[in-house]
């Protein structure tokens, strides 16, 4: 099914000019990430995390799990639909072939690599997966096999992804260690001045 060119604010996007598509995609992604960040760091976000971790406990402290599940579904459906519509205009058609096994596998690599359930994880995983995908492009037939092996290895050796290594829940990651190091140095310098 053919899709007409995208028109926004009187401007018609052309498939021959990729720069406007890039900036529009960047803007949409930035707004979506900002909204997600704000939601995660609000009372809604705490309720979402509570329902995710333990529905029974969330219900016991008065969180309506059905309401918050419905909210998550609605927000994710809206964002997915918005990006999907933009992508359909970019490609210029709708087809089931676009959403094949290869796209699903790449999305899984992005999530597992970045860290499932962590906010910056999907973004970090997307950048790395796209880079690796382009790097492996000459190996056309083996690319999906390599991505599949990456998923298996990542699940075994890095179950929390890259963000799990950088921002572990117990505070033992390199960023937390560096922060503690800086605070200790600052405290020592402050104590020596007195």
C-alpha positions as CSV (number, residue, x, y, z in Angstrom):
1,X,0.0,0.0,0.0
2,X,1.5,3.3,-1.1
3,X,1.7,6.2,1.4
4,X,1.8,9.9,0.2
5,X,4.8,12.1,1.1
6,X,4.7,13.6,4.6
7,X,3.6,17.2,4.8
8,X,4.2,19.3,8.0
9,X,3.6,23.0,8.3
10,X,3.4,23.4,4.6
11,X,6.6,21.6,3.9
12,X,6.5,18.4,1.8
13,X,9.3,15.9,2.7
14,X,11.1,14.3,-0.2
15,X,12.8,10.9,-0.2
16,X,15.6,12.5,-2.1
17,X,16.5,14.8,0.8
18,X,17.4,12.8,3.9
19,X,18.4,15.8,6.1
20,X,14.8,17.0,7.0
21,X,13.8,13.4,7.8
22,X,16.8,13.1,10.1
23,X,16.1,16.4,12.0
24,X,12.4,15.5,12.3
25,X,13.2,12.0,13.6
26,X,15.7,13.5,16.0
27,X,13.1,16.0,17.3
28,X,10.4,13.4,17.7
29,X,12.9,11.1,19.5
30,X,14.0,13.9,21.8
31,X,10.4,14.8,22.7
32,X,9.5,11.1,23.3
33,X,12.6,10.6,25.5
34,X,11.9,13.7,27.4
35,X,8.3,12.7,28.1
36,X,9.4,9.1,29.1
37,X,12.0,10.6,31.4
38,X,9.5,12.9,33.1
39,X,7.0,10.0,33.4
40,X,9.6,7.7,34.9
41,X,10.6,10.3,37.5
42,X,7.1,11.1,38.6
43,X,4.6,9.3,40.9
44,X,3.3,7.5,37.8
45,X,6.8,6.1,37.3
46,X,7.0,4.9,40.8
47,X,3.6,3.2,40.4
48,X,4.7,1.6,37.1
49,X,7.8,0.2,38.8
50,X,5.8,-1.1,41.7
51,X,3.4,-2.9,39.4
52,X,6.3,-4.2,37.3
53,X,8.1,-5.6,40.3
54,X,5.2,-7.0,42.3
55,X,1.6,-6.6,41.4
56,X,0.4,-8.1,44.7
57,X,2.5,-5.7,46.7
58,X,1.5,-2.7,44.6
59,X,-2.2,-3.6,45.2
60,X,-1.6,-4.0,48.9
61,X,-0.3,-0.4,49.1
62,X,-3.3,1.0,47.2
63,X,-2.0,1.1,43.6
64,X,-4.6,0.3,41.0
65,X,-2.6,-2.1,38.9
66,X,-5.2,-2.3,36.1
67,X,-5.2,1.5,35.7
68,X,-1.4,1.8,35.5
69,X,-1.2,-1.2,33.1
70,X,-3.7,0.5,30.9
71,X,-1.8,3.8,31.1
72,X,1.5,2.1,30.1
73,X,-0.3,0.4,27.2
74,X,-1.8,3.6,26.0
75,X,1.4,5.6,26.3
76,X,3.5,3.0,24.5
77,X,0.8,2.5,21.8
78,X,0.8,6.3,21.2
79,X,4.5,6.5,20.9
80,X,4.8,3.4,18.7
81,X,2.0,4.6,16.5
82,X,3.6,8.1,16.1
83,X,7.0,6.6,15.2
84,X,5.3,4.0,13.0
85,X,3.4,6.6,11.0
86,X,6.5,8.6,10.5
87,X,8.5,5.6,9.4
88,X,5.7,4.6,6.9
89,X,5.9,8.1,5.3
90,X,9.6,7.8,5.2
91,X,9.5,4.4,3.5
92,X,6.5,5.4,1.4
93,X,4.6,2.2,1.8
94,X,3.0,-0.2,4.2
95,X,3.9,-3.8,4.0
96,X,4.2,-6.8,6.3
97,X,7.7,-7.5,4.9
98,X,9.0,-4.4,6.6
99,X,8.4,-6.0,10.0
100,X,10.2,-9.2,9.5
101,X,12.3,-11.4,11.7
102,X,15.4,-9.4,11.1
103,X,13.9,-6.2,12.4
104,X,12.6,-8.0,15.5
105,X,16.0,-9.5,16.1
106,X,17.7,-6.2,15.8
107,X,15.2,-4.6,18.3
108,X,15.8,-7.5,20.7
109,X,19.6,-6.9,20.5
110,X,19.0,-3.2,21.2
111,X,17.0,-3.9,24.3
112,X,19.1,-6.7,25.7
113,X,22.4,-4.8,24.9
114,X,21.2,-1.6,26.5
115,X,19.4,-3.1,29.4
116,X,15.8,-4.1,29.7
117,X,13.8,-2.0,32.2
118,X,16.3,0.8,32.4
119,X,15.6,4.2,30.8
120,X,18.8,5.0,28.9
121,X,19.4,1.4,28.1
122,X,17.3,1.2,24.9
123,X,18.9,4.4,23.5
124,X,22.4,3.1,24.2
125,X,21.6,-0.3,22.8
126,X,20.1,1.3,19.7
127,X,23.2,3.3,18.9
128,X,25.5,0.2,19.4
129,X,23.2,-2.2,17.5
130,X,22.9,0.2,14.5
131,X,26.7,0.7,14.5
132,X,27.3,-3.1,14.7
133,X,24.7,-3.7,12.1
134,X,26.3,-1.3,9.6
135,X,29.7,-2.8,10.4
136,X,28.4,-6.3,9.7
137,X,26.6,-5.3,6.5
138,X,29.2,-6.9,4.2
139,X,28.4,-10.2,5.8
140,X,24.8,-10.1,4.5
141,X,23.8,-13.7,5.0
142,X,25.5,-14.2,8.3
143,X,24.5,-10.9,9.8
144,X,21.3,-12.2,11.5
145,X,23.1,-15.3,12.7
146,X,25.7,-13.0,14.4
147,X,22.9,-10.9,15.9
148,X,21.2,-14.0,17.2
149,X,24.5,-15.2,18.8
150,X,24.9,-11.7,20.3
151,X,21.5,-12.0,22.0
152,X,22.3,-15.4,23.5
153,X,25.8,-14.2,24.7
154,X,24.4,-10.9,26.1
155,X,21.7,-12.7,28.0
156,X,24.2,-15.1,29.5
157,X,27.1,-12.7,30.4
158,X,25.3,-9.3,30.7
159,X,21.7,-10.0,31.8
160,X,21.2,-6.4,32.8
161,X,22.9,-4.9,29.7
162,X,25.4,-2.1,29.5
163,X,23.4,0.1,31.7
164,X,23.4,-2.7,34.3
165,X,27.2,-2.6,34.3
166,X,27.3,1.2,34.4
167,X,24.4,1.8,36.8
168,X,23.9,-1.3,38.9
169,X,21.2,-1.2,41.6
170,X,23.7,-1.9,44.4
171,X,25.8,1.2,43.5
172,X,28.9,-0.8,42.6
173,X,29.2,0.5,39.0
174,X,32.1,2.6,37.6
175,X,30.1,5.8,37.6
176,X,29.1,5.4,41.3
177,X,32.6,4.4,42.2
178,X,34.0,7.5,40.5
179,X,31.4,9.7,42.2
180,X,32.4,8.3,45.6
181,X,36.1,8.8,44.7
182,X,35.4,12.5,43.9
183,X,33.5,13.0,47.1
184,X,36.2,11.4,49.2
185,X,38.9,13.6,47.5
186,X,36.7,16.7,48.1
187,X,36.2,15.8,51.7
188,X,40.0,15.2,52.2
189,X,40.8,18.5,50.6
190,X,38.2,20.3,52.7
191,X,39.5,18.7,55.9
192,X,43.1,19.7,55.0
193,X,42.1,23.4,54.6
194,X,40.6,23.7,58.1
